[in-house]
């Protein structure tokens, strides 16, 4: 997939996730306020607004921590992958050199007979 298309898909996915989180926060805020029947309409709206804002802030902080950890893991795994790739290449080349040396010795041995 082209990079622009990947970016567009990621943006759409992010938007949909944010909207779903907003809907969940509003539902939780309503449920919370349902347990407080003495609130006036304006108090209820203010509590719901405050609850939703707090939930957005909490979600944002949580996602930022996940993004930082994800980047750290990616860096770590890329380093491990590079080291593994070097080790495998070294083992392959060593095996190839050993095989060539063995075949050379065998060929020289057969030629000497």
Helices and strands as residue ranges (DSSP letters): H 3-34, H 41-112
